[in-house]
Amino acid sequence: MTQGDQQQGKQQEGQQPSPLQLLGRALTDIRKVQNLLELQYPDQGDAIKMQREAGDLVWNEIQRMQQQQQSQQ
């Protein structure tokens, strides 16, 4: 769990999820599917590659947004 994840977890119940939280959930699901593909269908190289690329894109956006938030504080 990264520092950003811990900060997000401290938000009060009932609030709308932040874009970072939504991206985090998306990344978690992408990684779960990627792991399933790698374990159960290792011959699906193209699908695994697309999952990796999608996960990397989401992760890079999360990092960028967290850096922006920190620089604004």
PDB file of N, CA, C and O in Angstrom, chain B, residues numbered from 101:
ATOM      1  N   MET B 101       0.844  -1.184   0.000  1.00  0.00           N
ATOM      2  CA  MET B 101       0.000   0.000   0.000  1.00  0.00           C
ATOM      3  C   MET B 101       0.887   1.245   0.000  1.00  0.00           C
ATOM      4  O   MET B 101       1.779   1.375   0.839  1.00  0.00           O
ATOM      5  N   THR B 102       0.647   2.137  -0.920  1.00  0.00           N
ATOM      6  CA  THR B 102       1.462   3.339  -0.997  1.00  0.00           C
ATOM      7  C   THR B 102       0.924   4.389  -0.036  1.00  0.00           C
ATOM      8  O   THR B 102      -0.164   4.244   0.521  1.00  0.00           O
ATOM      9  N   GLN B 103       1.692   5.428   0.144  1.00  0.00           N
ATOM     10  CA  GLN B 103       1.281   6.508   1.026  1.00  0.00           C
ATOM     11  C   GLN B 103      -0.034   7.124   0.544  1.00  0.00           C
ATOM     12  O   GLN B 103      -0.907   7.454   1.346  1.00  0.00           O
ATOM     13  N   GLY B 104      -0.160   7.273  -0.771  1.00  0.00           N
ATOM     14  CA  GLY B 104      -1.383   7.836  -1.325  1.00  0.00           C
ATOM     15  C   GLY B 104      -2.601   6.991  -1.016  1.00  0.00           C
ATOM     16  O   GLY B 104      -3.674   7.527  -0.736  1.00  0.00           O
ATOM     17  N   ASP B 105      -2.446   5.660  -1.064  1.00  0.00           N
ATOM     18  CA  ASP B 105      -3.556   4.769  -0.743  1.00  0.00           C
ATOM     19  C   ASP B 105      -3.996   4.971   0.703  1.00  0.00           C
ATOM     20  O   ASP B 105      -5.191   4.977   0.996  1.00  0.00           O
ATOM     21  N   GLN B 106      -3.034   5.135   1.604  1.00  0.00           N
ATOM     22  CA  GLN B 106      -3.363   5.312   3.011  1.00  0.00           C
ATOM     23  C   GLN B 106      -4.107   6.626   3.225  1.00  0.00           C
ATOM     24  O   GLN B 106      -5.056   6.678   4.008  1.00  0.00           O
ATOM     25  N   GLN B 107      -3.688   7.680   2.541  1.00  0.00           N
ATOM     26  CA  GLN B 107      -4.363   8.969   2.677  1.00  0.00           C
ATOM     27  C   GLN B 107      -5.799   8.865   2.172  1.00  0.00           C
ATOM     28  O   GLN B 107      -6.715   9.416   2.782  1.00  0.00           O
ATOM     29  N   GLN B 108      -5.993   8.170   1.075  1.00  0.00           N
ATOM     30  CA  GLN B 108      -7.330   8.029   0.513  1.00  0.00           C
ATOM     31  C   GLN B 108      -8.226   7.242   1.459  1.00  0.00           C
ATOM     32  O   GLN B 108      -9.416   7.535   1.575  1.00  0.00           O
ATOM     33  N   GLY B 109      -7.665   6.252   2.133  1.00  0.00           N
ATOM     34  CA  GLY B 109      -8.440   5.426   3.042  1.00  0.00           C
ATOM     35  C   GLY B 109      -8.962   6.198   4.238  1.00  0.00           C
ATOM     36  O   GLY B 109      -9.912   5.759   4.887  1.00  0.00           O
ATOM     37  N   LYS B 110      -8.361   7.338   4.542  1.00  0.00           N
ATOM     38  CA  LYS B 110      -8.763   8.138   5.693  1.00  0.00           C
ATOM     39  C   LYS B 110      -9.961   9.025   5.399  1.00  0.00           C
ATOM     40  O   LYS B 110     -10.507   9.644   6.313  1.00  0.00           O
ATOM     41  N   GLN B 111     -10.379   9.098   4.145  1.00  0.00           N
ATOM     42  CA  GLN B 111     -11.523   9.937   3.806  1.00  0.00           C
ATOM     43  C   GLN B 111     -12.779   9.395   4.478  1.00  0.00           C
ATOM     44  O   GLN B 111     -12.905   8.197   4.729  1.00  0.00           O
ATOM     45  N   GLN B 112     -13.702  10.308   4.761  1.00  0.00           N
ATOM     46  CA  GLN B 112     -14.922   9.926   5.461  1.00  0.00           C
ATOM     47  C   GLN B 112     -15.822   9.082   4.571  1.00  0.00           C
ATOM     48  O   GLN B 112     -15.816   9.194   3.345  1.00  0.00           O
ATOM     49  N   GLU B 113     -16.595   8.230   5.241  1.00  0.00           N
ATOM     50  CA  GLU B 113     -17.584   7.420   4.523  1.00  0.00           C
ATOM     51  C   GLU B 113     -18.634   8.346   3.908  1.00  0.00           C
ATOM     52  O   GLU B 113     -18.926   9.408   4.458  1.00  0.00           O
ATOM     53  N   GLY B 114     -19.187   7.952   2.793  1.00  0.00           N
ATOM     54  CA  GLY B 114     -20.271   8.699   2.193  1.00  0.00           C
ATOM     55  C   GLY B 114     -19.818   9.723   1.174  1.00  0.00           C
ATOM     56  O   GLY B 114     -20.645  10.271   0.444  1.00  0.00           O
ATOM     57  N   GLN B 115     -18.536   9.993   1.106  1.00  0.00           N
ATOM     58  CA  GLN B 115     -18.046  10.929   0.100  1.00  0.00           C
ATOM     59  C   GLN B 115     -17.927  10.217  -1.238  1.00  0.00           C
ATOM     60  O   GLN B 115     -17.762   8.999  -1.305  1.00  0.00           O
ATOM     61  N   GLN B 116     -18.013  11.006  -2.298  1.00  0.00           N
ATOM     62  CA  GLN B 116     -17.771  10.442  -3.626  1.00  0.00           C
ATOM     63  C   GLN B 116     -16.308  10.021  -3.709  1.00  0.00           C
ATOM     64  O   GLN B 116     -15.434  10.725  -3.204  1.00  0.00           O
ATOM     65  N   PRO B 117     -16.032   8.882  -4.339  1.00  0.00           N
ATOM     66  CA  PRO B 117     -14.630   8.489  -4.491  1.00  0.00           C
ATOM     67  C   PRO B 117     -13.880   9.510  -5.348  1.00  0.00           C
ATOM     68  O   PRO B 117     -14.422  10.056  -6.310  1.00  0.00           O
ATOM     69  N   SER B 118     -12.640   9.749  -4.983  1.00  0.00           N
ATOM     70  CA  SER B 118     -11.820  10.683  -5.754  1.00  0.00           C
ATOM     71  C   SER B 118     -11.363  10.004  -7.045  1.00  0.00           C
ATOM     72  O   SER B 118     -11.392   8.778  -7.148  1.00  0.00           O
ATOM     73  N   PRO B 119     -10.941  10.803  -8.027  1.00  0.00           N
ATOM     74  CA  PRO B 119     -10.405  10.206  -9.254  1.00  0.00           C
ATOM     75  C   PRO B 119      -9.244   9.246  -8.959  1.00  0.00           C
ATOM     76  O   PRO B 119      -9.098   8.220  -9.624  1.00  0.00           O
ATOM     77  N   LEU B 120      -8.426   9.585  -7.964  1.00  0.00           N
ATOM     78  CA  LEU B 120      -7.318   8.690  -7.615  1.00  0.00           C
ATOM     79  C   LEU B 120      -7.837   7.358  -7.082  1.00  0.00           C
ATOM     80  O   LEU B 120      -7.290   6.304  -7.406  1.00  0.00           O
ATOM     81  N   GLN B 121      -8.888   7.399  -6.268  1.00  0.00           N
ATOM     82  CA  GLN B 121      -9.452   6.145  -5.752  1.00  0.00           C
ATOM     83  C   GLN B 121     -10.019   5.298  -6.887  1.00  0.00           C
ATOM     84  O   GLN B 121      -9.843   4.080  -6.915  1.00  0.00           O
ATOM     85  N   LEU B 122     -10.698   5.954  -7.816  1.00  0.00           N
ATOM     86  CA  LEU B 122     -11.278   5.217  -8.943  1.00  0.00           C
ATOM     87  C   LEU B 122     -10.175   4.601  -9.807  1.00  0.00           C
ATOM     88  O   LEU B 122     -10.282   3.451 -10.233  1.00  0.00           O
ATOM     89  N   LEU B 123      -9.119   5.372 -10.062  1.00  0.00           N
ATOM     90  CA  LEU B 123      -7.990   4.837 -10.831  1.00  0.00           C
ATOM     91  C   LEU B 123      -7.337   3.675 -10.081  1.00  0.00           C
ATOM     92  O   LEU B 123      -6.934   2.684 -10.691  1.00  0.00           O
ATOM     93  N   GLY B 124      -7.234   3.799  -8.776  1.00  0.00           N
ATOM     94  CA  GLY B 124      -6.655   2.720  -7.968  1.00  0.00           C
ATOM     95  C   GLY B 124      -7.459   1.434  -8.073  1.00  0.00           C
ATOM     96  O   GLY B 124      -6.898   0.344  -8.189  1.00  0.00           O
ATOM     97  N   ARG B 125      -8.786   1.574  -8.030  1.00  0.00           N
ATOM     98  CA  ARG B 125      -9.648   0.392  -8.181  1.00  0.00           C
ATOM     99  C   ARG B 125      -9.488  -0.221  -9.562  1.00  0.00           C
ATOM    100  O   ARG B 125      -9.408  -1.441  -9.706  1.00  0.00           O
ATOM    101  N   ALA B 126      -9.442   0.640 -10.580  1.00  0.00           N
ATOM    102  CA  ALA B 126      -9.271   0.148 -11.948  1.00  0.00           C
ATOM    103  C   ALA B 126      -7.948  -0.598 -12.076  1.00  0.00           C
ATOM    104  O   ALA B 126      -7.882  -1.661 -12.692  1.00  0.00           O
ATOM    105  N   LEU B 127      -6.897  -0.032 -11.489  1.00  0.00           N
ATOM    106  CA  LEU B 127      -5.584  -0.671 -11.567  1.00  0.00           C
ATOM    107  C   LEU B 127      -5.601  -2.029 -10.862  1.00  0.00           C
ATOM    108  O   LEU B 127      -5.020  -2.994 -11.359  1.00  0.00           O
ATOM    109  N   THR B 128      -6.262  -2.104  -9.715  1.00  0.00           N
ATOM    110  CA  THR B 128      -6.361  -3.380  -8.995  1.00  0.00           C
ATOM    111  C   THR B 128      -7.028  -4.436  -9.869  1.00  0.00           C
ATOM    112  O   THR B 128      -6.556  -5.570  -9.950  1.00  0.00           O
ATOM    113  N   ASP B 129      -8.128  -4.060 -10.523  1.00  0.00           N
ATOM    114  CA  ASP B 129      -8.838  -5.021 -11.384  1.00  0.00           C
ATOM    115  C   ASP B 129      -7.986  -5.414 -12.590  1.00  0.00           C
ATOM    116  O   ASP B 129      -7.952  -6.582 -12.978  1.00  0.00           O
ATOM    117  N   ILE B 130      -7.304  -4.441 -13.177  1.00  0.00           N
ATOM    118  CA  ILE B 130      -6.428  -4.739 -14.318  1.00  0.00           C
ATOM    119  C   ILE B 130      -5.360  -5.745 -13.908  1.00  0.00           C
ATOM    120  O   ILE B 130      -5.099  -6.708 -14.630  1.00  0.00           O
ATOM    121  N   ARG B 131      -4.745  -5.523 -12.750  1.00  0.00           N
ATOM    122  CA  ARG B 131      -3.681  -6.425 -12.287  1.00  0.00           C
ATOM    123  C   ARG B 131      -4.229  -7.819 -11.976  1.00  0.00           C
ATOM    124  O   ARG B 131      -3.552  -8.816 -12.229  1.00  0.00           O
ATOM    125  N   LYS B 132      -5.452  -7.902 -11.427  1.00  0.00           N
ATOM    126  CA  LYS B 132      -6.059  -9.212 -11.153  1.00  0.00           C
ATOM    127  C   LYS B 132      -6.254  -9.996 -12.446  1.00  0.00           C
ATOM    128  O   LYS B 132      -5.935 -11.183 -12.522  1.00  0.00           O
ATOM    129  N   VAL B 133      -6.785  -9.312 -13.467  1.00  0.00           N
ATOM    130  CA  VAL B 133      -7.003  -9.980 -14.754  1.00  0.00           C
ATOM    131  C   VAL B 133      -5.658 -10.376 -15.366  1.00  0.00           C
ATOM    132  O   VAL B 133      -5.524 -11.467 -15.920  1.00  0.00           O
ATOM    133  N   GLN B 134      -4.672  -9.501 -15.266  1.00  0.00           N
ATOM    134  CA  GLN B 134      -3.342  -9.808 -15.792  1.00  0.00           C
ATOM    135  C   GLN B 134      -2.778 -11.063 -15.128  1.00  0.00           C
ATOM    136  O   GLN B 134      -2.241 -11.940 -15.803  1.00  0.00           O
ATOM    137  N   ASN B 135      -2.903 -11.143 -13.805  1.00  0.00           N
ATOM    138  CA  ASN B 135      -2.398 -12.321 -13.093  1.00  0.00           C
ATOM    139  C   ASN B 135      -3.139 -13.581 -13.514  1.00  0.00           C
ATOM    140  O   ASN B 135      -2.525 -14.631 -13.702  1.00  0.00           O
ATOM    141  N   LEU B 136      -4.463 -13.481 -13.662  1.00  0.00           N
ATOM    142  CA  LEU B 136      -5.238 -14.636 -14.122  1.00  0.00           C
ATOM    143  C   LEU B 136      -4.762 -15.105 -15.492  1.00  0.00           C
ATOM    144  O   LEU B 136      -4.565 -16.299 -15.716  1.00  0.00           O
ATOM    145  N   LEU B 137      -4.582 -14.161 -16.396  1.00  0.00           N
ATOM    146  CA  LEU B 137      -4.125 -14.511 -17.741  1.00  0.00           C
ATOM    147  C   LEU B 137      -2.755 -15.191 -17.688  1.00  0.00           C
ATOM    148  O   LEU B 137      -2.534 -16.217 -18.330  1.00  0.00           O
ATOM    149  N   GLU B 138      -1.845 -14.602 -16.915  1.00  0.00           N
ATOM    150  CA  GLU B 138      -0.488 -15.147 -16.865  1.00  0.00           C
ATOM    151  C   GLU B 138      -0.473 -16.552 -16.270  1.00  0.00           C
ATOM    152  O   GLU B 138       0.294 -17.410 -16.708  1.00  0.00           O
ATOM    153  N   LEU B 139      -1.326 -16.782 -15.267  1.00  0.00           N
ATOM    154  CA  LEU B 139      -1.331 -18.087 -14.597  1.00  0.00           C
ATOM    155  C   LEU B 139      -2.112 -19.145 -15.381  1.00  0.00           C
ATOM    156  O   LEU B 139      -1.667 -20.286 -15.502  1.00  0.00           O
ATOM    157  N   GLN B 140      -3.276 -18.765 -15.913  1.00  0.00           N
ATOM    158  CA  GLN B 140      -4.172 -19.747 -16.509  1.00  0.00           C
ATOM    159  C   GLN B 140      -4.049 -19.856 -18.028  1.00  0.00           C
ATOM    160  O   GLN B 140      -4.298 -20.911 -18.611  1.00  0.00           O
ATOM    161  N   TYR B 141      -3.658 -18.743 -18.657  1.00  0.00           N
ATOM    162  CA  TYR B 141      -3.602 -18.728 -20.121  1.00  0.00           C
ATOM    163  C   TYR B 141      -2.285 -18.112 -20.593  1.00  0.00           C
ATOM    164  O   TYR B 141      -2.293 -17.083 -21.269  1.00  0.00           O
ATOM    165  N   PRO B 142      -1.155 -18.729 -20.243  1.00  0.00           N
ATOM    166  CA  PRO B 142       0.141 -18.114 -20.570  1.00  0.00           C
ATOM    167  C   PRO B 142       0.381 -17.956 -22.072  1.00  0.00           C
ATOM    168  O   PRO B 142       1.261 -17.200 -22.484  1.00  0.00           O
ATOM    169  N   ASP B 143      -0.395 -18.665 -22.887  1.00  0.00           N
ATOM    170  CA  ASP B 143      -0.218 -18.556 -24.334  1.00  0.00           C
ATOM    171  C   ASP B 143      -0.932 -17.335 -24.924  1.00  0.00           C
ATOM    172  O   ASP B 143      -0.833 -17.081 -26.125  1.00  0.00           O
ATOM    173  N   GLN B 144      -1.642 -16.587 -24.097  1.00  0.00           N
ATOM    174  CA  GLN B 144      -2.372 -15.403 -24.566  1.00  0.00           C
ATOM    175  C   GLN B 144      -1.475 -14.166 -24.492  1.00  0.00           C
ATOM    176  O   GLN B 144      -1.777 -13.205 -23.785  1.00  0.00           O
ATOM    177  N   GLY B 145      -0.380 -14.208 -25.226  1.00  0.00           N
ATOM    178  CA  GLY B 145       0.621 -13.147 -25.157  1.00  0.00           C
ATOM    179  C   GLY B 145       0.083 -11.758 -25.446  1.00  0.00           C
ATOM    180  O   GLY B 145       0.424 -10.805 -24.745  1.00  0.00           O
ATOM    181  N   ASP B 146      -0.759 -11.629 -26.477  1.00  0.00           N
ATOM    182  CA  ASP B 146      -1.285 -10.311 -26.835  1.00  0.00           C
ATOM    183  C   ASP B 146      -2.175  -9.750 -25.729  1.00  0.00           C
ATOM    184  O   ASP B 146      -2.086  -8.571 -25.389  1.00  0.00           O
ATOM    185  N   ALA B 147      -3.029 -10.598 -25.173  1.00  0.00           N
ATOM    186  CA  ALA B 147      -3.936 -10.143 -24.107  1.00  0.00           C
ATOM    187  C   ALA B 147      -3.134  -9.734 -22.874  1.00  0.00           C
ATOM    188  O   ALA B 147      -3.431  -8.718 -22.246  1.00  0.00           O
ATOM    189  N   ILE B 148      -2.131 -10.516 -22.530  1.00  0.00           N
ATOM    190  CA  ILE B 148      -1.293 -10.203 -21.371  1.00  0.00           C
ATOM    191  C   ILE B 148      -0.564  -8.876 -21.604  1.00  0.00           C
ATOM    192  O   ILE B 148      -0.470  -8.045 -20.700  1.00  0.00           O
ATOM    193  N   LYS B 149      -0.055  -8.688 -22.811  1.00  0.00           N
ATOM    194  CA  LYS B 149       0.656  -7.448 -23.148  1.00  0.00           C
ATOM    195  C   LYS B 149      -0.275  -6.240 -23.033  1.00  0.00           C
ATOM    196  O   LYS B 149       0.120  -5.202 -22.500  1.00  0.00           O
ATOM    197  N   MET B 150      -1.511  -6.370 -23.530  1.00  0.00           N
ATOM    198  CA  MET B 150      -2.468  -5.261 -23.442  1.00  0.00           C
ATOM    199  C   MET B 150      -2.807  -4.956 -21.982  1.00  0.00           C
ATOM    200  O   MET B 150      -2.911  -3.791 -21.599  1.00  0.00           O
ATOM    201  N   GLN B 151      -2.978  -5.993 -21.175  1.00  0.00           N
ATOM    202  CA  GLN B 151      -3.258  -5.781 -19.748  1.00  0.00           C
ATOM    203  C   GLN B 151      -2.101  -5.038 -19.085  1.00  0.00           C
ATOM    204  O   GLN B 151      -2.310  -4.106 -18.308  1.00  0.00           O
ATOM    205  N   ARG B 152      -0.884  -5.462 -19.402  1.00  0.00           N
ATOM    206  CA  ARG B 152       0.293  -4.799 -18.836  1.00  0.00           C
ATOM    207  C   ARG B 152       0.341  -3.330 -19.208  1.00  0.00           C
ATOM    208  O   ARG B 152       0.584  -2.468 -18.363  1.00  0.00           O
ATOM    209  N   GLU B 153       0.104  -3.054 -20.496  1.00  0.00           N
ATOM    210  CA  GLU B 153       0.147  -1.673 -20.977  1.00  0.00           C
ATOM    211  C   GLU B 153      -0.948  -0.832 -20.331  1.00  0.00           C
ATOM    212  O   GLU B 153      -0.703   0.310 -19.942  1.00  0.00           O
ATOM    213  N   ALA B 154      -2.158  -1.391 -20.211  1.00  0.00           N
ATOM    214  CA  ALA B 154      -3.255  -0.664 -19.573  1.00  0.00           C
ATOM    215  C   ALA B 154      -2.915  -0.377 -18.110  1.00  0.00           C
ATOM    216  O   ALA B 154      -3.135   0.732 -17.625  1.00  0.00           O
ATOM    217  N   GLY B 155      -2.386  -1.365 -17.421  1.00  0.00           N
ATOM    218  CA  GLY B 155      -2.003  -1.179 -16.025  1.00  0.00           C
ATOM    219  C   GLY B 155      -0.930  -0.124 -15.873  1.00  0.00           C
ATOM    220  O   GLY B 155      -0.988   0.702 -14.961  1.00  0.00           O
ATOM    221  N   ASP B 156       0.051  -0.147 -16.764  1.00  0.00           N
ATOM    222  CA  ASP B 156       1.132   0.844 -16.699  1.00  0.00           C
ATOM    223  C   ASP B 156       0.601   2.249 -16.945  1.00  0.00           C
ATOM    224  O   ASP B 156       1.027   3.196 -16.283  1.00  0.00           O
ATOM    225  N   LEU B 157      -0.330   2.396 -17.895  1.00  0.00           N
ATOM    226  CA  LEU B 157      -0.915   3.712 -18.170  1.00  0.00           C
ATOM    227  C   LEU B 157      -1.661   4.250 -16.952  1.00  0.00           C
ATOM    228  O   LEU B 157      -1.506   5.414 -16.582  1.00  0.00           O
ATOM    229  N   VAL B 158      -2.471   3.394 -16.334  1.00  0.00           N
ATOM    230  CA  VAL B 158      -3.230   3.822 -15.152  1.00  0.00           C
ATOM    231  C   VAL B 158      -2.275   4.162 -14.013  1.00  0.00           C
ATOM    232  O   VAL B 158      -2.454   5.172 -13.332  1.00  0.00           O
ATOM    233  N   TRP B 159      -1.260   3.322 -13.804  1.00  0.00           N
ATOM    234  CA  TRP B 159      -0.292   3.559 -12.733  1.00  0.00           C
ATOM    235  C   TRP B 159       0.439   4.884 -12.945  1.00  0.00           C
ATOM    236  O   TRP B 159       0.622   5.647 -11.996  1.00  0.00           O
ATOM    237  N   ASN B 160       0.854   5.164 -14.175  1.00  0.00           N
ATOM    238  CA  ASN B 160       1.548   6.422 -14.463  1.00  0.00           C
ATOM    239  C   ASN B 160       0.647   7.624 -14.192  1.00  0.00           C
ATOM    240  O   ASN B 160       1.111   8.649 -13.695  1.00  0.00           O
ATOM    241  N   GLU B 161      -0.627   7.502 -14.515  1.00  0.00           N
ATOM    242  CA  GLU B 161      -1.566   8.600 -14.257  1.00  0.00           C
ATOM    243  C   GLU B 161      -1.770   8.802 -12.752  1.00  0.00           C
ATOM    244  O   GLU B 161      -1.845   9.937 -12.281  1.00  0.00           O
ATOM    245  N   ILE B 162      -1.858   7.705 -12.005  1.00  0.00           N
ATOM    246  CA  ILE B 162      -1.973   7.806 -10.542  1.00  0.00           C
ATOM    247  C   ILE B 162      -0.756   8.533  -9.978  1.00  0.00           C
ATOM    248  O   ILE B 162      -0.892   9.438  -9.154  1.00  0.00           O
ATOM    249  N   GLN B 163       0.429   8.135 -10.423  1.00  0.00           N
ATOM    250  CA  GLN B 163       1.666   8.766  -9.946  1.00  0.00           C
ATOM    251  C   GLN B 163       1.662  10.266 -10.263  1.00  0.00           C
ATOM    252  O   GLN B 163       2.011  11.087  -9.415  1.00  0.00           O
ATOM    253  N   ARG B 164       1.265  10.613 -11.486  1.00  0.00           N
ATOM    254  CA  ARG B 164       1.253  12.005 -11.905  1.00  0.00           C
ATOM    255  C   ARG B 164       0.280  12.820 -11.047  1.00  0.00           C
ATOM    256  O   ARG B 164       0.599  13.930 -10.620  1.00  0.00           O
ATOM    257  N   MET B 165      -0.905  12.261 -10.799  1.00  0.00           N
ATOM    258  CA  MET B 165      -1.907  12.971 -10.005  1.00  0.00           C
ATOM    259  C   MET B 165      -1.445  13.144  -8.559  1.00  0.00           C
ATOM    260  O   MET B 165      -1.678  14.190  -7.953  1.00  0.00           O
ATOM    261  N   GLN B 166      -0.796  12.130  -8.012  1.00  0.00           N
ATOM    262  CA  GLN B 166      -0.305  12.229  -6.634  1.00  0.00           C
ATOM    263  C   GLN B 166       0.794  13.299  -6.540  1.00  0.00           C
ATOM    264  O   GLN B 166       0.840  14.059  -5.572  1.00  0.00           O
ATOM    265  N   GLN B 167       1.666  13.355  -7.534  1.00  0.00           N
ATOM    266  CA  GLN B 167       2.723  14.363  -7.525  1.00  0.00           C
ATOM    267  C   GLN B 167       2.123  15.765  -7.626  1.00  0.00           C
ATOM    268  O   GLN B 167       2.600  16.694  -6.974  1.00  0.00           O
ATOM    269  N   GLN B 168       1.085  15.918  -8.438  1.00  0.00           N
ATOM    270  CA  GLN B 168       0.411  17.211  -8.566  1.00  0.00           C
ATOM    271  C   GLN B 168      -0.203  17.626  -7.231  1.00  0.00           C
ATOM    272  O   GLN B 168      -0.088  18.781  -6.822  1.00  0.00           O
ATOM    273  N   GLN B 169      -0.851  16.682  -6.558  1.00  0.00           N
ATOM    274  CA  GLN B 169      -1.475  16.981  -5.264  1.00  0.00           C
ATOM    275  C   GLN B 169      -0.415  17.415  -4.256  1.00  0.00           C
ATOM    276  O   GLN B 169      -0.611  18.382  -3.519  1.00  0.00           O
ATOM    277  N   GLN B 170       0.700  16.701  -4.228  1.00  0.00           N
ATOM    278  CA  GLN B 170       1.752  17.021  -3.261  1.00  0.00           C
ATOM    279  C   GLN B 170       2.363  18.375  -3.546  1.00  0.00           C
ATOM    280  O   GLN B 170       2.708  19.100  -2.613  1.00  0.00           O
ATOM    281  N   SER B 171       2.504  18.733  -4.801  1.00  0.00           N
ATOM    282  CA  SER B 171       3.124  20.020  -5.143  1.00  0.00           C
ATOM    283  C   SER B 171       2.172  21.183  -4.849  1.00  0.00           C
ATOM    284  O   SER B 171       2.609  22.324  -4.703  1.00  0.00           O
ATOM    285  N   GLN B 172       0.874  20.892  -4.765  1.00  0.00           N
ATOM    286  CA  GLN B 172      -0.104  21.942  -4.462  1.00  0.00           C
ATOM    287  C   GLN B 172      -0.237  22.171  -2.970  1.00  0.00           C
ATOM    288  O   GLN B 172      -0.779  23.194  -2.551  1.00  0.00           O
ATOM    289  N   GLN B 173       0.241  21.249  -2.166  1.00  0.00           N
ATOM    290  CA  GLN B 173       0.107  21.382  -0.713  1.00  0.00           C
ATOM    291  C   GLN B 173       1.197  22.230  -0.109  1.00  0.00           C
ATOM    292  O   GLN B 173       1.219  22.434   1.105  1.00  0.00           O
TER     293      GLN B 173
END
